[in-house]
Structure formats: structure tokens, C-alpha cells
Amino acid sequence: MKLSVVIVNQNLCRPLRQALAALKQAMQHMDSEIIVIDNASADLSVSMMNNEFPQVKIIANDKTVSFTKAANQGIKSSNGEFVLVMHPNMVTGEDTIDKILTFMEAHPDAGGLSVRMLDAEGNFVPESKKAMPPAWINFFRFTGLSKLFSKSQLFSHHYEAGWIGEFENTETDVLNNHFMLLRKSVLSEVGSFDERFQVYGQDIDLSYRIRLAGFKNFYFAKTFVIQQSLAQPSKASLNYIKNFYGAMFIFGAKYLLKMPELRLKAMPRWSSPAYGLKQ
């Protein structure tokens, strides 16, 4: 099987319906599957899928679990050579799937990619070109973990990777887990999402492990997806602060003691950033 799409859904019946309809159109000619992990939705998500998309494989959790745990349920059940992890508010274009698979097949050193995102009005979403949040950069500098990244572009640019042009394919530090295409063989080597990261940081951790294993992450700009608008959590809330900053300490605890050996592995592989790709 060529592709498995994994979607984690909770009470997003309407955007999920649009996402599935677009995927059905884009994937109708290929050997593929769609796996939706429903996180104990109280709306009509499950019945909608059963009635309108019977081909979708549904994993219905009877209680809410973290995004990382739910996504891993889907990855574990997947059969594709590639795994696309995407949020239920993402709508793909007709040729999006074909283009991203073609790029990955042409670049065997690619572990994963993210794509250009537009909002419902067609405006570019800067987070498409995701790099490292400023708070994480400061944390890495404070702990000394920045030494692992000193040969990359990680610590010289803004969160949305402002050095990358909107329409320029290029290597990037962090994949955007709103729409993240992963090579299944690479996941078998480096592991899937670390479930200690409940809400934030799982994309940074997985992207780091992919690069540490000698593979590359890419921002692919020659296609797009539309991001349907959803309510965003308040950054002033206690829950946000606990999850966002707690993820940094999980990352630090995971890698600080291993830093000397990891630095030896990471530095040679990250010495030559790849920019200006034409494919």
C-alpha cells in the first residue's frame, strides 16, 4: 500500500467531513487508506463517517487521550509506505497527495515533509514553514542543547522560518504536525510520537530524531492545503503554560544527559543546509 492517512478527531464533525471528501477525491486512484482516531467525540462524527465514508477505518476511543497517543494508534494500524498525519481541519487540493508523494519518492533521504498552508480566504499561513518557537530557542541556549543545532539554521531565524520563501522548497528544522507526511521505514527506525509530549513539542522531538538518524525534513511549497479556522487556546491559560513549557523540560530531560554522544552524531549530518531545491 502506498499511503495511509491518519487523522485525530474530537468533536469536529463539520471540518472532518470536508477533509474526508477532499481526501477521497485526491486518493481515488491510488492504493491507500484513511484511518480516523475519534477521541470520544460527543458530536455526530462517528455516525457521519459510518454513513458517508464507509471506507474509512475508525478507531473509536471511549475516553479522551492525548494527540500523541491517538496518532500513534493510527500509525500502528497503518499499512502504507508513507503515513500522512493531519488535523481534521485540513483540506487537500486535488493534486496535493500526488505531488508530495512524488517529491518523497524523488528524495530518498527525506524523512518527512510539510506543505504550504492557506487560510479559508487564501492567505498564506506563516506557520507552514515551522521552525523553533522563540521560547524553545531560549531554553536550548540556557541548557546548552543549542550546541546540538549550531550547524543548522535553527537559532538564527524566527518561529515561522522567515528565511524561507513561501514558494521555495527547502530543508527545514521542524515539521508541522497539522500536515506531516512521514516515511514509514524512517518511523520504524526512529520511533513514532513520544507520548510524554501531551500537547506541544511532539513535532519538535520527532523532527529532531528524524534528522539525528541522518534523514532530512522538508518544507514543500509546490502545492497547498487549506486550514479551516478553529478556536485557539488562550496562551495565558494555566493549562497552556503547563503543557507548552512542560514540553521543554521533557525534551531537556530526554536529551541533556545524552548530549555529548548526540553531538557527535548530529554535527556532521547537519553541516550543510540544503536550500534552493527545484523539484
C-alpha positions in Angstrom: 0.0 0.0 0.0 1.3 3.4 -0.9 -0.3 5.8 1.6 -2.0 5.8 5.0 -3.7 9.0 6.2 -4.0 9.3 10.0 -6.5 11.9 11.4 -7.1 12.5 15.1 -10.6 13.9 15.6 -12.6 15.2 18.6 -15.9 16.9 18.0 -15.0 18.4 14.7 -17.7 16.7 12.5 -18.2 19.5 10.0 -14.5 20.2 9.1 -13.8 16.5 9.2 -16.5 15.9 6.6 -14.8 18.4 4.3 -11.4 16.9 4.9 -12.5 13.4 4.1 -14.4 14.5 1.0 -11.2 16.2 -0.3 -9.0 13.2 0.5 -11.5 10.8 -1.2 -11.2 12.8 -4.4 -7.4 13.1 -4.2 -6.7 9.4 -3.3 -9.3 7.7 -5.5 -6.7 6.4 -8.0 -4.1 5.0 -5.5 -3.7 2.1 -3.1 -4.4 3.9 0.2 -6.3 4.0 3.4 -7.7 6.6 5.8 -7.6 6.0 9.5 -9.6 8.3 11.8 -9.0 8.0 15.6 -12.1 9.5 17.2 -11.2 10.8 20.6 -14.5 10.2 22.4 -16.4 12.7 20.3 -19.8 13.8 21.7 -21.0 15.1 18.3 -22.1 13.2 15.2 -18.5 12.5 13.9 -18.7 8.7 14.1 -22.1 8.3 12.7 -21.3 10.8 9.9 -18.3 8.7 8.9 -20.2 5.5 9.0 -23.0 6.9 6.8 -20.9 9.0 4.4 -17.5 7.5 4.3 -17.8 3.7 4.9 -14.3 3.1 3.5 -12.7 5.0 6.4 -11.2 2.8 9.2 -12.5 4.2 12.5 -10.7 3.7 15.8 -13.2 5.0 18.4 -11.7 5.7 21.8 -14.2 5.6 24.6 -12.2 8.3 26.5 -10.1 11.2 25.5 -6.3 10.5 25.2 -3.5 12.9 24.1 -2.9 13.7 20.5 0.4 11.8 20.5 -1.2 8.6 21.9 -4.1 8.8 19.4 -1.8 9.5 16.5 0.3 6.5 17.5 -2.8 4.3 17.5 -3.3 5.3 13.8 0.3 4.9 12.9 0.5 1.5 14.5 -2.6 0.4 12.5 -1.3 1.8 9.2 -0.1 -0.3 6.2 1.2 2.4 3.9 4.7 3.0 2.7 4.1 6.6 3.7 2.0 8.0 6.6 0.3 11.3 6.4 -0.6 12.6 9.9 -3.0 15.6 9.5 -5.5 17.5 11.6 -9.3 17.2 10.7 -9.5 20.9 9.7 -7.1 20.5 6.7 -8.5 20.4 3.2 -6.2 19.0 0.5 -6.1 20.1 -3.1 -6.8 17.6 -6.0 -3.2 17.1 -6.8 -1.7 17.6 -3.3 -1.3 14.0 -2.4 0.3 13.1 -5.8 2.8 16.0 -5.6 4.0 15.2 -2.0 4.4 11.5 -2.8 6.3 12.3 -6.0 8.7 14.6 -4.0 9.3 12.0 -1.3 10.0 9.2 -3.9 12.5 11.5 -5.7 14.3 12.3 -2.4 15.1 9.0 -0.6 16.9 11.0 2.1 13.7 12.7 3.1 12.2 11.5 6.3 9.2 13.8 6.2 7.7 17.0 4.8 5.2 19.6 5.5 3.5 21.9 2.9 2.3 25.4 2.2 -0.9 26.2 4.2 -3.5 28.8 3.3 -6.4 30.0 5.3 -10.0 30.0 4.1 -9.5 33.3 2.4 -6.5 32.1 0.5 -3.9 33.9 2.7 -0.6 32.2 3.4 -0.2 30.8 6.9 3.3 31.6 8.1 3.4 28.6 10.5 3.6 26.5 7.3 7.3 27.0 7.4 7.6 25.9 11.0 11.0 26.3 12.8 11.6 26.6 16.5 9.4 28.8 18.9 11.5 31.6 20.5 10.8 30.2 24.0 12.3 26.9 22.9 15.3 28.6 21.4 16.0 30.4 24.6 15.6 27.2 26.6 18.1 25.4 24.3 20.6 28.2 24.7 20.2 28.2 28.5 20.6 24.5 28.9 23.4 24.1 26.3 21.3 21.9 24.0 21.8 24.6 21.3 25.3 23.0 20.7 23.5 20.1 19.0 22.0 22.5 16.5 24.8 25.0 15.9 25.4 24.0 12.3 21.7 24.4 11.3 19.6 27.5 10.7 17.7 26.8 13.9 18.9 29.5 16.1 19.2 32.4 13.6 15.6 32.9 12.5 12.1 33.3 13.6 9.5 30.7 14.6 7.8 30.7 11.2 11.2 30.2 9.4 11.2 33.6 7.8 14.3 32.9 5.8 12.3 30.5 3.6 10.3 31.9 0.7 6.6 30.9 0.5 7.1 29.2 -2.8 10.6 27.8 -2.2 11.1 24.1 -1.4 13.8 23.8 1.2 15.1 21.7 4.1 13.6 22.7 7.4 14.2 22.0 11.1 10.7 21.2 12.3 7.8 19.6 10.5 4.3 21.0 11.1 2.1 18.3 12.6 -1.0 19.9 11.2 0.0 18.2 7.9 3.0 15.9 8.2 4.0 13.3 5.6 6.3 10.7 7.0 8.2 7.8 5.5 7.1 4.6 7.3 10.5 3.0 7.2 12.0 6.0 8.9 9.4 5.8 11.7 10.3 2.2 12.1 13.9 3.3 12.7 13.4 6.4 14.9 10.0 5.6 16.5 6.7 7.5 16.3 5.5 10.3 18.6 6.8 10.3 22.1 3.7 10.1 24.2 5.3 12.1 27.1 4.6 15.2 25.0 0.9 15.6 25.6 0.0 18.7 23.5 3.2 20.5 22.4 6.7 19.6 21.5 6.0 16.2 19.8 6.7 17.7 16.4 10.0 19.2 17.5 11.0 15.9 19.1 10.1 13.7 16.2 11.7 16.1 13.7 14.9 16.1 15.8 15.0 12.3 15.8 14.5 12.1 12.1 17.4 14.5 11.5 19.6 12.8 14.1 19.1 9.5 12.2 20.6 11.1 9.1 17.4 12.0 7.2 16.1 15.4 6.2 12.9 17.3 6.8 11.4 19.5 4.1 9.0 22.3 3.5 7.4 21.6 0.2 5.9 24.7 -1.4 4.6 23.4 -4.8 1.2 22.5 -3.5 -1.0 23.7 -0.7 -3.7 22.7 1.8 -6.4 24.9 3.2 -6.6 25.3 7.0 -10.1 25.7 8.2 -10.3 28.1 11.1 -10.7 26.7 14.7 -10.8 28.3 18.1 -7.3 28.6 19.5 -6.4 28.1 23.2 -5.5 31.1 25.3 -1.8 31.4 25.8 -2.5 33.0 29.2 -4.3 29.9 30.5 -2.7 27.8 33.1 -3.2 24.7 31.0 -1.4 26.2 28.0 1.5 27.3 30.2 1.8 23.9 31.8 1.8 22.0 28.6 3.9 24.3 26.5 6.7 24.9 29.0 6.4 21.4 30.4 7.2 20.0 27.0 10.6 21.8 27.1 11.6 20.2 30.3 10.5 16.8 28.9 12.8 17.4 25.9 15.6 18.6 28.1 15.4 15.6 30.4 15.3 13.3 27.4 18.5 14.6 25.7 20.6 16.6 28.2 22.4 13.5 29.6 23.0 12.2 26.1 24.3 15.5 24.7 28.0 14.5 24.2 27.2 11.4 22.2 24.3 13.1 20.3 26.5 16.0 19.4 29.0 13.6 17.7 26.1 12.1 15.7 24.3 15.3 14.8 27.1 17.7 13.8 28.4 16.0 10.6 24.9 15.4 9.3 23.7 19.0 9.8 26.8 20.8 8.4 25.3 21.6 5.0 21.8 23.0 5.0 20.0 22.3 1.7 18.3 25.3 0.2 17.1 26.3 -3.2 15.7 22.9 -4.3 14.0 22.9 -7.6 11.8 19.8 -7.6 
